[in-house]
């Protein structure tokens, strides 16, 4: 009986072992330049150095860069393998931050090189699969769930993405701690119609926060005008109206007056996963890269895939 049990354990490796066996050495990947459309081969770690340089500013703590390298590596591996459905060499990843992650090799510094080398081959997994390695600039104080942000459908929330407080307020710049933006009622009507996916709304006389998550972030907005009323997902609306203008869905004040919708908010990004300015503060407090990752992603493993 014992021999049979041993045979089963040896003969049927777990998902983590299967994942590790796929990577005996650092892979070479396909990188598409969105400016030219050209695809070129690049060593994986060289790509990650360019991503860290594109996603974080100069002068940040080493441990924040290391945490970003681990998360960026996880995001890239999940993308290139199509969620584990194909070998990493078959995938293609973009240089565009809209399509994938920001990529700015011209901004690589010695400390970024050190962070990438220190974390070489390290990626985040959950039950033998690469995680959905979401990250953003600043959460406005508290992260949100992928469902509430509109990144995944209800019922498919990754179990490792929990709401946590992000200690970013000490280090985030003023334009991220608090921002204000005005939109014309016509562009709000257009964005609401596109985000709502139903019958378009021709005009907006009132635009208010509908549902909120437990951190106070808008989950939906309610647009009213011309006898119509529409509830739209806040995450989708932000993408349609312009994510660099409506910096987050953490709205602290919202008013419609004289054909103008004015938003006051805090944070920058969708609010899911690792908040980069939160990682900055945790690094300043002495947390290691692994501790920072585990702070934002619960119950995960950080696996060493290649030397």
QUIVENGI-V420562 format. One record per helix or strand. SS is the DSSP state (alpha for helix, beta for strand). FROM is the first residue (numbers start at 1). TO is the last residue. If there is no record, write none. Layout:
# QUIVENGI-V420562
ss=(SS;SS)
from=(FROM;FROM)
to=(TO;TO)
This chain:
# QUIVENGI-V420562
ss=(alpha;alpha;beta;beta;alpha;alpha;alpha;beta;alpha;alpha;beta;beta;beta;beta;beta;beta;alpha;beta;alpha;beta;beta;beta;beta;beta;alpha;beta;beta;beta;beta;alpha;alpha;beta)
from=(2;15;28;39;44;62;88;92;105;110;122;129;135;138;142;165;174;179;185;206;212;218;220;228;234;251;260;268;274;276;289;301)
to=(11;21;32;43;55;80;90;94;107;118;126;130;136;138;142;165;177;184;196;209;212;218;225;233;241;257;265;268;275;284;296;304)
